[in-house]
Amino acid sequence: LVSNREFKLDELKKNYFNPLSLQGVNVDEIIVYNLEHNAKGKVSATDARKWLAQLEPILKSQYIEYVAVCDGSYFKALTKVKKVEPEIGYTCTSDLWNWASVFYIPAYRQLYFNPQISPKISMALQAVAGATRGELSIFDRNLTDNVVYLHTTREIQQGLRKLLSYSKFAYDIETFSLQVD
């Protein structure tokens, strides 16, 4: 779902479709719908909910499972979140559209004013692509599944040595050093 001012096919292909295609998404299965705004490019929460209510039967009739929203006001109206930025990369749910997984993708027009938004768009697109492949994103996984709590000096030394066998890992050290000897 994109705002009417961003409904430009060439830009959508360049900024969304092509990166999704590179991640294995069949772009022939993507449907783009326009989101209404007033002359100043704004939309109230009430008007956004009304427009979303009109779109719902259309999307449901197309058996849409994943909805990417490229407009913060509409995303907030759909998911009832207060801020959109923390939701980038997450699969969200909606009380209004409980039949779909909802994702927020920053609008590509933001790139003109802030090129540093590019990694956020990439992260959001990775979440969408992963969901279409049935994969959990790093944000959707329960990261505490493989937690190990080490208590003695010997356990800590052995645990740190074991970590050296991994090419990548995450850790949280509160008060002690990583000295292995």
Phi, psi and omega per residue, in radians:
L1 nan 2.144 -3.108
V2 -2.215 2.634 3.116
S3 -1.178 2.724 -3.078
N4 -1.077 -0.526 3.137
R5 -1.300 -0.238 3.131
E6 -1.908 0.228 -3.104
F7 -1.465 1.136 3.137
K8 -2.104 1.951 -2.994
L9 -0.997 -0.749 -3.134
D10 -1.057 -0.762 -3.136
E11 -1.214 -0.655 3.098
L12 -1.113 -0.737 3.107
K13 -1.089 -0.840 -3.075
K14 -1.117 -0.770 -2.990
N15 -1.623 -0.406 -3.084
Y16 -2.160 -0.958 -3.023
F17 -1.127 -0.849 -3.104
N18 -1.077 -0.822 3.087
P19 -1.083 -0.641 3.098
L20 -1.160 -0.694 3.112
S21 -1.064 -0.723 3.116
L22 -1.106 -0.359 3.137
Q23 -1.745 0.221 3.026
G24 1.624 0.125 3.111
V25 -1.452 2.321 3.082
N26 -1.358 1.832 -3.057
V27 -1.211 -0.264 3.063
D28 -1.209 -0.253 3.125
E29 -1.702 0.085 3.135
I30 -1.570 2.310 3.065
I31 -2.059 2.307 -3.140
V32 -1.908 2.266 3.080
Y33 -2.071 2.536 -3.106
N34 -1.463 2.437 3.052
L35 -1.880 2.251 -3.072
E36 -1.348 2.484 3.058
H37 -2.424 2.839 3.080
N38 -1.377 -3.093 -3.070
A39 -1.072 -0.447 3.140
K40 -1.564 0.073 3.133
G41 1.400 0.326 -3.118
K42 -1.944 2.826 3.045
V43 -2.584 2.379 3.086
S44 -1.391 2.811 3.114
A45 -1.072 -0.667 3.134
T46 -1.128 -0.815 3.130
D47 -1.150 -0.644 3.110
A48 -1.098 -0.781 3.128
R49 -1.111 -0.645 3.106
K50 -1.112 -0.782 -3.133
W51 -1.152 -0.708 3.104
L52 -1.106 -0.647 3.102
A53 -1.135 -0.604 3.086
Q54 -1.251 -0.603 -3.131
L55 -1.310 -0.505 -3.012
E56 -0.933 -0.910 -3.117
P57 -1.102 -0.541 3.115
I58 -1.151 -0.833 -3.124
L59 -1.172 -0.716 3.130
K60 -1.114 -0.653 3.140
S61 -1.175 -0.368 3.103
Q62 -1.610 0.046 -3.132
Y63 1.015 0.723 3.119
I64 -1.221 2.281 3.118
E65 -1.875 -0.500 -3.061
Y66 -2.186 2.256 -3.138
V67 -2.136 2.064 3.069
A68 -1.771 2.144 -3.093
V69 -1.904 2.098 -3.089
C70 -1.820 0.592 -3.139
D71 -2.573 2.112 -3.066
G72 -1.069 -0.710 -3.118
S73 -1.116 -0.761 3.122
Y74 -1.212 -0.673 3.110
F75 -1.079 -0.761 3.108
K76 -1.082 -0.751 3.135
A77 -1.119 -0.628 -3.096
L78 -1.340 -0.688 -3.025
T79 -1.846 -0.207 -3.116
K80 1.136 0.437 3.046
V81 -1.459 2.732 -3.132
K82 -1.493 -0.636 -3.124
K83 -2.291 2.433 -3.088
V84 -1.504 -0.595 -3.051
E85 -0.941 -0.794 3.137
P86 -1.160 -0.219 -3.102
E87 -1.584 -0.085 -3.132
I88 -1.110 2.204 3.134
G89 1.633 -0.138 3.133
Y90 -1.731 2.627 2.954
T91 -1.541 2.136 -3.093
C92 -1.927 2.864 3.085
T93 -2.074 2.882 -3.120
S94 -2.412 2.322 3.020
D95 -1.164 -0.577 -3.124
L96 -1.250 -0.736 -3.104
W97 -2.137 1.235 -3.080
N98 -1.266 -0.024 -3.128
W99 -1.624 -0.026 -3.064
A100 -2.327 2.669 2.942
S101 -1.533 2.343 -3.035
V102 -2.037 2.381 -3.134
F103 -2.234 2.515 3.006
Y104 -1.755 2.247 3.042
I105 -2.145 2.169 3.099
P106 -0.987 2.534 3.140
A107 -1.161 2.382 -3.101
Y108 -1.097 -0.433 3.137
R109 -1.083 -0.427 3.118
Q110 -1.099 -0.416 3.125
L111 -1.081 -0.530 -3.138
Y112 -1.141 -0.545 -3.084
F113 -1.763 -0.461 -3.079
N114 -2.551 1.577 -3.130
P115 -1.070 -0.301 -3.131
Q116 -1.270 -0.063 3.085
I117 -1.364 -0.254 -3.088
S118 -0.944 -0.804 3.115
P119 -1.098 -0.519 3.125
K120 -1.238 -0.687 3.066
I121 -1.115 -0.765 3.129
S122 -1.060 -0.759 3.141
M123 -1.103 -0.719 3.120
A124 -1.137 -0.738 3.124
L125 -1.149 -0.630 3.074
Q126 -1.088 -0.692 3.122
A127 -1.122 -0.748 3.121
V128 -1.113 -0.864 -3.115
A129 -1.067 -0.752 3.120
G130 -1.082 -0.722 3.127
A131 -1.107 -0.688 -3.140
T132 -1.182 -0.402 3.082
R133 -1.586 -0.001 -3.141
G134 1.421 0.288 -3.135
E135 -1.696 2.611 3.007
L136 -1.493 2.461 3.038
S137 -1.388 2.910 3.120
I138 -1.004 -0.504 -3.118
F139 -1.379 -0.365 -3.112
D140 -1.584 -0.270 -3.110
R141 -1.351 2.660 3.012
N142 -1.453 1.767 -3.020
L143 -1.264 -0.154 -3.141
T144 -1.641 0.153 3.140
D145 -1.112 -0.613 -3.049
N146 -2.004 0.658 -3.133
V147 -1.410 2.396 3.072
V148 -2.166 2.223 3.102
Y149 -1.799 2.106 -3.111
L150 -1.855 2.371 -3.028
H151 -2.045 -0.796 -3.095
T152 -1.535 2.830 3.107
T153 -1.045 -0.742 -3.139
R154 -1.082 -0.800 3.118
E155 -1.058 -0.707 -3.134
I156 -1.142 -0.786 3.124
Q157 -1.064 -0.803 3.134
Q158 -1.138 -0.700 3.127
G159 -1.116 -0.742 3.120
L160 -1.163 -0.690 3.088
R161 -1.084 -0.709 3.132
K162 -1.081 -0.627 3.137
L163 -1.112 -0.457 3.138
L164 -1.122 -0.304 3.140
S165 -1.421 -0.200 -3.121
Y166 -1.676 2.506 3.089
S167 -1.331 -0.510 3.120
K168 -2.492 2.499 3.049
F169 -2.818 2.849 3.099
A170 -2.063 2.565 -3.140
Y171 -2.572 2.798 3.091
D172 -2.372 1.911 3.134
I173 -1.902 2.110 -3.081
E174 -1.505 -0.893 -3.005
T175 -2.354 -0.122 -3.062
F176 -1.939 2.847 3.140
S177 -1.495 3.045 3.107
L178 -1.713 0.320 -3.126
Q179 -1.107 2.195 -3.005
V180 -1.616 -0.364 -3.018
D181 -1.259 nan nan
